């Protein structure tokens, strides 16, 4: 039985974390899987299967898994992170991670060690999963997952590309992501493969457990995303205002650093914009909405596309890296934020299409081939 170590920073609500939990649910019995979390925290923690062993490294690694506000509760760790952020900005993230890990004994005895998160910018002290796998784990094979558009996510650098070459395999979440990664990182094609995000096969059941009623006198549009600049929600609010449609209501599920600014921007639109907060189960909203709007400036292979398909929810999305690969007939893809105004201006009530049955057979085979 294979011994596999998977490293991630936490299990907060996010696309990478949801994908990881879905993988663990599907493969929990396929080998001896150990999950290492820098901080054993997050709303998704209780969704990890019982057979998956959860471990943590030295306590100082919590600075990579806790939010800024959470970290303020631990003054010494807060000061340590401040120092390492400055060190990484002057020298490198890898160097800062080596300092952080001075007291961490190497972990060994694994057939495969996986960094489930990609590398951030080489001078940004964040994430650290890839560095930990390379420098603190002894394993026959080392793998790094890539869940971003490597050419546009702000982490494309010669230093990072060189570090990726230290891994035996790079697993990308779509074919489009893999193609861009090979070109941008100048990577050998033989070392790059595709492992699609695992579906959450329970989304329809979860939708029934948390039903949501939306005012049917409106065309109800929904975004489920972290409230951060790259998600393009500010552009969506501008488009809604400029479209002038009083019969469209826009519900936003999520939290993040842009929340206050976005709420201020949305204030003139009154009750046509609703901020519903963060939710570990947004599927009742998705089942009730007319359209899912994904206005991101860049994306890799967002899991919400697959969840929308399972819930028969049509998607309106920017033309991001994998949109044409993952979306289907009836979805709307636009190439520039200003086009969204015209789409919203001409939008009609959607007709629900048949729900798409899903399985993880393809993903399971792709993972086993690593």
C-alpha positions as CSV (number, residue, x, y, z in Angstrom):
1,X,0.0,0.0,0.0
2,X,1.4,3.4,-1.1
3,X,2.3,5.9,1.6
4,X,1.3,9.3,0.4
5,X,1.9,12.7,2.2
6,X,-0.2,15.7,1.0
7,X,0.9,19.1,2.2
8,X,-1.4,22.2,2.4
9,X,-1.5,25.3,4.5
10,X,-5.1,25.0,6.0
11,X,-8.6,23.9,5.1
12,X,-10.3,27.3,4.9
13,X,-13.1,27.7,2.4
14,X,-11.4,28.1,-1.0
15,X,-11.2,26.3,-4.4
16,X,-7.9,24.5,-3.7
17,X,-9.1,23.4,-0.3
18,X,-12.4,22.1,-1.6
19,X,-10.6,20.2,-4.4
20,X,-8.3,18.7,-1.8
21,X,-11.2,17.5,0.4
22,X,-12.9,16.0,-2.7
23,X,-9.7,14.1,-3.5
24,X,-9.4,12.8,0.0
25,X,-13.0,11.6,0.0
26,X,-12.5,9.8,-3.2
27,X,-9.0,8.3,-2.5
28,X,-9.2,7.9,1.3
29,X,-9.1,4.1,0.9
30,X,-6.6,3.9,-2.0
31,X,-3.5,4.0,0.2
32,X,-2.1,5.2,3.4
33,X,-2.7,8.9,3.0
34,X,-1.4,11.5,5.5
35,X,-2.5,15.1,5.3
36,X,0.0,17.7,6.7
37,X,-1.6,21.1,7.5
38,X,0.5,24.1,8.6
39,X,-2.6,25.1,10.6
40,X,-5.2,22.4,11.3
41,X,-8.0,24.9,10.9
42,X,-10.8,25.9,8.5
43,X,-14.4,25.2,7.9
44,X,-13.6,22.2,5.7
45,X,-11.6,20.4,8.3
46,X,-14.5,18.3,9.5
47,X,-15.0,17.0,6.0
48,X,-11.7,15.1,5.9
49,X,-12.5,11.3,5.9
50,X,-11.7,9.5,9.2
51,X,-9.1,7.2,7.6
52,X,-6.9,10.1,6.6
53,X,-4.3,10.9,9.2
54,X,-3.8,14.6,9.9
55,X,-0.4,15.8,11.2
56,X,1.2,19.2,11.7
57,X,4.8,20.4,11.6
58,X,6.6,22.6,14.1
59,X,4.3,25.2,15.6
60,X,6.1,28.1,13.8
61,X,4.6,26.9,10.5
62,X,1.2,28.1,11.7
63,X,2.2,31.5,10.4
64,X,1.6,30.1,6.9
65,X,-1.9,28.8,7.7
66,X,-3.4,31.5,9.8
67,X,-5.0,34.7,8.6
68,X,-3.5,38.0,9.6
69,X,-6.2,38.6,12.2
70,X,-5.9,35.1,13.7
71,X,-2.1,35.5,13.8
72,X,-2.4,38.7,16.0
73,X,-3.5,36.4,18.8
74,X,0.1,35.0,18.9
75,X,2.4,38.0,19.2
76,X,5.7,36.1,18.8
77,X,4.5,34.3,15.6
78,X,3.1,37.6,14.3
79,X,6.6,39.2,14.7
80,X,8.3,36.2,13.2
81,X,6.1,36.4,10.1
82,X,6.8,40.1,9.8
83,X,10.6,39.4,9.8
84,X,10.3,36.6,7.3
85,X,8.1,38.7,5.0
86,X,10.9,41.3,4.8
87,X,13.6,38.7,4.5
88,X,11.8,37.1,1.5
89,X,11.3,40.4,-0.1
90,X,15.0,41.1,0.0
91,X,16.3,37.6,-0.6
92,X,13.8,34.9,-1.5
93,X,10.9,32.9,-0.3
94,X,12.9,29.7,-0.4
95,X,15.5,31.3,1.9
96,X,12.9,32.5,4.3
97,X,11.3,29.0,4.4
98,X,14.7,27.5,5.2
99,X,15.0,29.8,8.2
100,X,11.5,28.9,9.3
101,X,12.3,25.2,9.1
102,X,15.6,25.3,11.1
103,X,13.9,23.3,13.9
104,X,11.8,21.1,11.7
105,X,13.1,17.5,11.4
106,X,12.8,16.0,8.0
107,X,9.8,13.6,7.5
108,X,10.6,10.3,5.7
109,X,9.2,7.0,4.7
110,X,6.8,8.2,2.0
111,X,6.4,6.8,-1.5
112,X,5.0,10.1,-2.7
113,X,4.9,13.6,-1.3
114,X,2.5,16.2,-2.8
115,X,2.4,19.9,-2.5
116,X,-1.3,20.6,-3.2
117,X,-0.7,24.3,-3.7
118,X,1.5,25.9,-6.4
119,X,4.4,28.2,-5.6
120,X,3.7,31.9,-5.0
121,X,6.0,34.6,-6.2
122,X,9.6,33.8,-5.3
123,X,9.9,36.9,-3.1
124,X,6.5,36.5,-1.4
125,X,6.5,34.8,1.9
126,X,3.3,32.8,1.6
127,X,2.0,29.3,1.1
128,X,5.2,27.4,1.6
129,X,3.8,24.0,0.7
130,X,6.1,23.4,-2.2
131,X,9.2,24.5,-0.3
132,X,8.3,22.2,2.6
133,X,7.9,19.1,0.3
134,X,11.3,19.8,-1.4
135,X,13.3,20.7,1.7
136,X,11.6,18.8,4.6
137,X,10.2,15.6,3.2
138,X,12.0,12.4,2.0
139,X,10.0,10.6,-0.6
140,X,10.6,8.5,-3.6
141,X,8.5,10.9,-5.8
142,X,7.7,14.5,-5.2
143,X,4.7,16.2,-7.0
144,X,3.5,19.8,-7.1
145,X,-0.1,20.6,-8.1
146,X,-0.7,23.8,-10.1
147,X,-4.1,25.4,-9.7
148,X,-3.4,28.7,-11.5
149,X,-2.8,30.3,-14.9
150,X,1.0,30.3,-14.5
151,X,1.5,33.0,-17.1
152,X,-0.9,35.5,-15.3
153,X,-1.1,34.6,-11.6
154,X,2.0,36.7,-10.6
155,X,4.3,33.8,-9.8
156,X,6.0,33.2,-13.1
157,X,9.7,33.8,-12.6
158,X,13.0,32.1,-13.5
159,X,13.5,31.3,-9.9
160,X,10.1,29.5,-9.5
161,X,10.5,27.7,-12.9
162,X,13.9,26.4,-11.6
163,X,12.3,25.2,-8.4
164,X,9.5,23.4,-10.2
165,X,12.2,21.4,-12.0
166,X,13.1,19.9,-8.6
167,X,9.8,18.1,-8.6
168,X,9.4,14.7,-10.3
169,X,5.9,15.7,-11.6
170,X,3.8,18.8,-12.0
171,X,0.1,18.0,-11.9
172,X,-2.1,20.7,-13.5
173,X,-5.8,21.0,-13.0
174,X,-6.7,21.1,-16.7
175,X,-5.2,20.6,-20.1
176,X,-5.2,24.3,-20.7
177,X,-3.3,24.9,-17.5
178,X,-0.8,22.3,-18.4
179,X,-0.2,23.7,-21.8
180,X,0.4,27.2,-20.5
181,X,2.6,25.9,-17.7
182,X,4.9,24.0,-20.1
183,X,5.3,27.1,-22.2
184,X,5.7,29.7,-19.4
185,X,7.9,27.6,-17.2
186,X,9.9,26.1,-20.1
187,X,9.2,22.7,-18.6
188,X,9.6,19.3,-20.1
189,X,6.3,18.0,-21.4
190,X,7.0,14.5,-20.0
191,X,7.1,15.9,-16.4
192,X,3.8,17.8,-16.7
193,X,0.5,16.0,-16.5
194,X,-3.2,16.8,-16.0
195,X,-5.1,15.8,-12.8
196,X,-8.6,17.3,-13.0
197,X,-10.2,18.6,-9.9
198,X,-12.3,15.9,-8.2
199,X,-16.0,16.5,-8.2
200,X,-18.0,16.8,-5.1
201,X,-20.6,14.2,-5.8
202,X,-22.8,15.4,-2.9
203,X,-23.6,18.9,-4.2
204,X,-27.2,18.1,-5.1
205,X,-27.7,16.5,-1.7
206,X,-26.2,19.5,0.0
207,X,-28.4,21.8,-2.0
208,X,-31.5,20.0,-0.6
209,X,-30.1,20.3,2.9
210,X,-29.8,24.1,2.7
211,X,-32.6,25.2,0.4
212,X,-32.8,28.8,-0.7
213,X,-35.7,30.8,-2.1
214,X,-34.9,33.8,-4.4
215,X,-37.4,36.4,-5.5
216,X,-38.6,35.1,-8.8
217,X,-39.6,38.6,-9.9
218,X,-35.9,39.2,-10.5
219,X,-33.4,37.6,-12.8
220,X,-31.2,36.2,-10.1
221,X,-27.4,36.1,-10.8
222,X,-25.0,34.6,-8.3
223,X,-21.2,34.8,-7.7
224,X,-19.4,32.4,-5.3
225,X,-15.9,33.6,-4.8
226,X,-13.3,35.0,-2.5
227,X,-13.7,38.8,-2.4
228,X,-10.2,39.6,-3.8
229,X,-9.2,41.8,-6.8
230,X,-8.5,39.0,-9.3
231,X,-12.1,37.7,-9.0
232,X,-13.4,40.7,-11.0
233,X,-16.4,41.4,-8.9
234,X,-15.8,45.2,-9.1
235,X,-16.1,44.9,-12.9
236,X,-19.4,43.0,-12.5
237,X,-20.8,45.7,-10.3
238,X,-19.9,48.3,-12.8
239,X,-21.6,46.3,-15.6
240,X,-24.7,45.9,-13.5
241,X,-24.9,49.6,-12.9
242,X,-24.3,50.5,-16.5
243,X,-26.8,47.9,-17.9
244,X,-29.6,49.8,-16.1
245,X,-31.6,46.7,-15.5
246,X,-33.8,47.1,-12.4
247,X,-35.0,43.5,-12.7
248,X,-31.6,41.9,-12.1
249,X,-30.6,41.0,-8.5
250,X,-26.9,40.0,-7.9
251,X,-26.1,37.9,-4.9
252,X,-22.4,37.5,-3.9
253,X,-21.3,34.7,-1.6
254,X,-17.8,34.9,-0.1
255,X,-15.5,36.9,2.0
256,X,-12.1,38.5,1.6
257,X,-10.0,41.7,1.6
258,X,-12.1,43.5,-0.9
259,X,-15.4,43.2,1.0
260,X,-15.6,46.7,2.4
261,X,-14.7,48.3,-0.9
262,X,-17.1,46.2,-2.9
263,X,-20.0,46.9,-0.5
264,X,-19.3,50.7,-0.8
265,X,-19.3,50.3,-4.6
266,X,-22.6,48.4,-4.5
267,X,-24.4,50.8,-2.2
268,X,-26.0,52.9,-4.9
269,X,-27.6,49.8,-6.4
270,X,-29.6,49.2,-3.2
271,X,-31.2,45.8,-2.7
272,X,-30.3,44.8,-6.2
273,X,-26.9,43.6,-4.8
274,X,-26.8,41.2,-1.8
275,X,-23.7,40.2,0.1
276,X,-24.6,36.9,1.6
277,X,-21.3,36.2,3.4
278,X,-19.1,33.1,3.3
279,X,-20.7,29.7,3.2
280,X,-19.4,26.1,3.2
281,X,-22.7,25.1,1.5
282,X,-23.6,27.6,-1.2
283,X,-25.4,25.0,-3.2
284,X,-29.0,26.0,-2.2
285,X,-28.3,29.4,-3.7
286,X,-26.8,27.8,-6.8
287,X,-29.9,25.6,-7.2
288,X,-32.2,28.6,-6.9
289,X,-30.3,31.1,-9.1
290,X,-30.8,31.7,-12.8
291,X,-27.2,32.3,-13.7
292,X,-23.8,31.8,-12.1
293,X,-21.5,34.8,-12.9
294,X,-17.7,34.2,-12.9
295,X,-16.1,37.5,-13.8
296,X,-12.6,36.6,-12.8
297,X,-9.6,38.4,-14.4
298,X,-7.8,35.0,-14.5
299,X,-8.7,31.5,-13.4
300,X,-7.3,28.0,-13.9
301,X,-10.1,25.5,-13.7
302,X,-12.6,26.8,-11.1
303,X,-14.5,24.0,-9.3
304,X,-17.6,26.1,-9.4
305,X,-18.0,25.3,-13.1
306,X,-18.5,21.6,-12.4
307,X,-20.7,22.3,-9.4
308,X,-22.9,24.6,-11.6
309,X,-23.2,21.8,-14.2
310,X,-24.3,19.3,-11.5
311,X,-27.0,21.8,-10.4
312,X,-28.2,22.6,-13.9
313,X,-27.1,26.3,-13.5
314,X,-26.0,28.2,-16.6
315,X,-22.7,30.0,-16.4
316,X,-21.7,33.5,-17.6
317,X,-17.8,33.6,-17.5
318,X,-14.9,35.6,-18.6
319,X,-12.8,33.8,-21.2
320,X,-10.2,32.5,-18.7
321,X,-7.7,29.8,-19.3
322,X,-10.0,26.7,-19.1
323,X,-13.4,28.3,-19.7
324,X,-13.8,26.9,-23.2
325,X,-12.5,23.5,-22.0
326,X,-14.8,23.1,-19.1
327,X,-18.1,25.0,-20.0
328,X,-20.7,23.7,-22.3
329,X,-23.5,24.7,-24.7
330,X,-25.9,27.2,-23.0
331,X,-23.1,28.9,-21.1
332,X,-21.9,32.4,-22.0
333,X,-18.3,33.3,-22.4
334,X,-17.1,36.9,-22.8
335,X,-13.6,38.2,-23.5
336,X,-13.7,41.7,-22.0
337,X,-15.3,43.2,-18.9
338,X,-17.2,45.9,-21.0
339,X,-19.0,43.1,-22.8
340,X,-20.7,42.0,-19.6
341,X,-22.8,45.2,-19.7
342,X,-24.3,44.2,-23.0
343,X,-24.9,40.6,-21.8
344,X,-26.7,41.8,-18.7
345,X,-28.7,44.4,-20.7
346,X,-30.1,41.6,-22.9
347,X,-30.4,38.9,-20.3
348,X,-33.6,36.8,-20.0
349,X,-34.8,34.4,-17.3
350,X,-32.9,31.2,-17.8
351,X,-34.4,27.9,-18.5
352,X,-33.0,25.2,-16.3
353,X,-31.2,22.5,-18.3
354,X,-30.9,18.8,-17.3
355,X,-28.5,18.1,-14.4
356,X,-25.3,16.4,-15.5
357,X,-24.4,13.2,-13.6
358,X,-20.8,13.1,-12.6
359,X,-18.2,10.6,-11.4
360,X,-14.5,10.8,-10.5
361,X,-13.3,7.9,-12.5
362,X,-11.1,9.9,-14.9
363,X,-9.6,11.9,-12.0
364,X,-8.9,8.8,-10.1
365,X,-7.0,7.2,-13.0
366,X,-5.1,10.5,-13.6
367,X,-4.0,10.6,-9.9
368,X,-3.0,6.9,-9.9
369,X,-0.8,7.6,-12.9
370,X,1.4,10.1,-11.0
